[in-house]
């Protein structure tokens, strides 16, 4: 095998597939990046058996072939080469010569025959989105997934398609994020759970441009993302997602309209008094035209008021400040609506169009009230 690729193009493609190289594995071959060269394509492939990525690099093919190279060594060499054309050449013993200007590296490779290439999946059932839309969906939901494996379902996000409506849901037991999108056409109904890890990695690769599209295909066991000469294939999480519709009831006793930036800044200031190990709630006292926010900790106390528009009853309620900050950071509207029932029932935050809904459970704050 012999190819010549511009260093920038090669490094970009290497960085894409690195996202599917496992940090720990009992199969050494999975620590490799495979360069698979046919007559007209240079493919780079990585696969950790849950997430697989295949991308096409632009370059000159002098001799086709295939090689598996240690991902860490290979990626570091490419990263530190001069910004010029890179030549990669292998022999029948899988010894690989990498040259760029006056730099020459020889590293040992191995046969790609034992490497698990991405399986061919029938692409019958799929949807098309702009890369911007998918990146926004992930940004506004992925922080609500559980970060431990005790409940596998909670480490993924529900993708539910009904006609021309897409609903994406994530939850971790303390909060729920829901993002709704109107699609350009109707599709057959789909309901799958996509791993949060996959969505995080896809988001890092996406251009995020309105004009750039991405195609998602679903099977019983897999989801495929196709965009920009790249294929990301992931196993789905098996199981039934939690029913959340009843939790997102439109009933409320108190409705507050508040400037999002002002509220976010105020809560952010309050966290200055909280150590990472502490779980101090922020206490919110809502009365006519006024929202008072209080924080008491071993470091000190904070008290601030914000102007609001209120409908319904006065209420005193406490929240984990991080959960409120996470939601407010991903809402782009200037003003948000907050719906509350009482100090023990979940609070619901909605944007103006109600395309984004965030539910957060309150916390017991008796010990924190001064």
N, C-alpha and C positions, 0 to 999 in steps of 0.2 A: 504494500500500500504506500502511495505517495501523494500528498496533497499540499497545496499552498493556499494559505488564508491570511487576510489582513489581521493583525494582532487584535484590533478593536472588535472586529466581527467575531473572531474566535473566542475572545474573552467573554463577550456578551452571551454567547451560546453556552459556554462552560458554566457561567454563573446561573443560567436558567436551569440546567440539568442538575447542578449541585444540590438544589432544593429537594431532590428525590434520593439523595445518597444518605443511607442511615448512619446515625452517630455510633450505634452499637448493633452488631449483628453476629450471628454464629456462622454466617455464610460469607467468607472473605471476598468472593466474586462480586457481592453487592456493594463493596467499597470502591468499585471501579466505575469509571465512565467509559462507555463503549463508543468508539468511533467506527461507524459502519459506512463504508464508501461503496456505492454502486456506480454504474456508468455515468449517471447524471446528478446524483445527490450525495451530500456529505451530512450524515445524520450523527448527532450526539445523543446518547441515551443513558438514563440512570433509572433505577427501579429498586425501591425498598420493600416490594411485595404488597404494600398498601397503596403507595403512590408511585406512579411511573411517569417520567417526562421524556419526550422525544422532540428534538428541535433540529431544524435544517440550517446549516451554516453555508454562507456563500463563499466560494473559493474555486481554485483550479484543481481538477482531478487529473493526475498524471498516471496513477495506477490504482485501480480499485482494490479493496480488501477490508479487513475488519480486525480490530485490536481492542483489548480491554486494558485500560491504564489506571493505576491507583489514582483516585480522584484528588486526594490531597496534594500529592507530589506534582501531578500534571497541572492542576489549577494554579498552584503557586509558581511553577515555572512560567506558565503563560502570562500570569499577572506581572511578573518582574522582567519580562523580555522588553527590548526596545520597541517603540511604536513603528513597526514596519511589517513586511510580509513574513509569515512564519511557515517554515517547511517542516512537515512531519513525515518521516519515512520509516517503514518497518521492514524487517527481513523475516525469513522463514522460522527463525528462532524467537520471534516476537521481541527482539531487541529493537528499541525505538529511538531514532535520532531526531532531535528537535533543534532546528537552527533558525537564527534570526540575526541578520547582520553578522557580527563576529562572534556571537554567542552560540555555543554548541553544548547540548545536553544529550547524553545517552542514558535511557532508563529501561528497565525490564518491564515488558508487558506480558500479557497472557492471552490465550485463546478466548474468543468470545462465545465459543460453542456452549459453555456451561451457563452463560449469562441468561437470565429470564427476560427475553425481549417482550415488549408490550403485545398482548394478545390482540388478534383482529376481532373487533366488536361490531356487530351490525348496528348501523346508525339509522334506525327506523323512527325513533321517538325523540324529538329534540325541539329546541327553541332557539331563536336568535335575539341577542341583546346588543346594545352598544357597550363597549368596554367601560365607558364612563359609568353607565347605569349599574353594571355588575360590581364595579369597584366601590361605588357608593353604597350599594346594598350590603356588601361585606363590611365596610367601614362602620355602618350604622347598626350592625347586629352582632358581629363576631365577638365583641368584648363581653357579651352576656352568656357565652357558653361556659360550662363547668371546666375547670382546669385540672380535674383529677379523673381517674378512670373508674371510680366507684360506681358510677352510673353511665354506661357507654352512650346511651341515647342523648344525655345532656352534653356530650362532647361534640355533638354535631348540630346542624341546622336543618330544619324542615323546609324543603322546597315543595310548595304545593301550587300546581297549575290547574285552574278551572276556566276553560274557555280562553278569554284573553286577559285573565287576571293571574298575576304571580304574587304569591304571599310567601315571605321568608320569615321563619320564626326561630329564635334562640332563647334558651333559658338555663338558669343554673340553680334554681331552687329558692333564690332570693329576689329574682327579677326576670322580666320577660321583655324581649325586643321583637317588634313586629314591623316589617317593611313591606308595603304593598306597591306594586308596579302594574300599570296598564300596558299590556303588550300590543304590538302593531297588528297582530292577527290572532285568531283563535287556534288553539292547539288541543290535542286530546288530553284528558285529565291525567295528571301525574302527581304522585305523592311519594317523595323519597327523603332520606336523611343523609346529608352530605357532611363528611367529617370537617370539623372546624380547622384542623391542621391543613387540609387540602385548600380550603377557602383562603386561609392566610397566605399560603404559598402562591396561589393563583393571583391574588391581589398584588403581590410584590412584582409579578411579571407584567401585569396588564399596563398598557400605555395610559389608560384612563381618558382617551380621547373620544369625543362624541362620534366622530366619523368612523372610528375603527370598531368593527363588529367582532363578536365572539359567538360561537355556536356551542350549545350545550346539548349533549345526547345522553339519554338515560336508558339503562336496562334494569333488570331485576337486581343485579349485583354491582353495577358500575355506573359512574358518571364520567363523561368525556368532555373536556374543554378544548376547543380548536380555535386558534387565533395566531396570526403573525408567524406562520410556518412552524408553529409549536403545537404539540398535542400533550395534554395533561390527562392521565387516566387514573382514576381513584376508585377504590372499593367503596361502596355505600355502607352505612351502618344499618344492620338488620334490626328490625323491631318496629313497634308502633309508637309514634310520637305522642306526647301528652296532649290531651284535649284542653285547649286554653280559652275557647270562645266564651264560656261561662265566666271566666275570670275577667274578661275584658268587657264587662257589663257597662252599659251607658248610664246606669244609675249613679247619682251623686247627691250629696247634701251640701257640698261647697264647691264652687268653681272659681278659680283664680286665673286672671290674665296678667302676665308679668313680663317685663323686658328680659329676654333670655340672657343677654350679655351681662346685665346688672346682677341677676341672680347667680350666674355662674361665677362672676368675679367675687361676689360676697362669700359664697360657699368655699371657693378656692382660698380666700384669705383665712377663713375659719380653720382650714386644715393645717395652717402654720403652727397651731397649738396642739397638734396631734402627732405623737410618735407613730411610726409604722406598726409597731406591735400593739398599740392601743386600739380599742374599738369604741371610741367615744362618739355618740350620736350628735348630730346637729339638731337643735330644738327649734321648731318653726311654730310661731304663734301668729295665726291669721285672724285679723279683725278688720272692720270696715276700712277700706282704703289703705291698709297697712299690713306689711308682713315683717315680723320681728324674728331675726335669726340669732340664736345664742349658742355658744360653745364654751364648755367648762372642762378643763383638763388639769393635770398636775403642773403644766407649764404656765397656765394662766387662763384668762377668760376673755371672751369676745362677745360684743352685743352690737347688732347693726339693724337698721330698718330700711325697707324698700317700699316704694309706692306701688300699689297694685289696684286692679279692678276686681271686686269680689261680688259673687252672687251666693246667697244662702247663708249657712250658719258660720259662726266663729269656730275655730278648731285649733287645738294644740297637739302637735304630732312630732315624732322624732325619726330621723333617717340616718343610715350610714352615709356620710357625706360623699364618699367615693362613688357610690351608686348613682347619686344625683349628678355628680360632675361628669361621669362617663356618658350619661344620656344627653345632657345639655351640650356637651362638646360636639356631638354629631348631628344636632338639629341646626339647620341653616337659617331658619326664620328668625326675625327680630323679636317676635313675641311668641310665647308658648302658653297653652292652656293646661292648667293642672286641675284634676278632678279628685275630690276626696269624699269619703263617707264618714269615717270616724278615725280615732287614733290607733285602732287595731286592724283596720282594713287597708288593703293595698291602695296606693296612690297611682293615678294614671296620668301620664304626660302625653299630649298630642301636639303635632304641628298643625298649621292652619288648614291644610288640605286633608288632614288625617291619613296621610300616606305613611306616616311614622307614628307608632304607638309604643310607649314604654311604660311598663308596670313595675313598681318597686314596692316591696313589703316594708312597712314601718318597723322600728325597733322599740323595745321597752326603754323608756328614758326616765323612769321615776328617780333613779339614783343620780341622774345627771341634772335634774332640775334644782336650781338654787332658789 
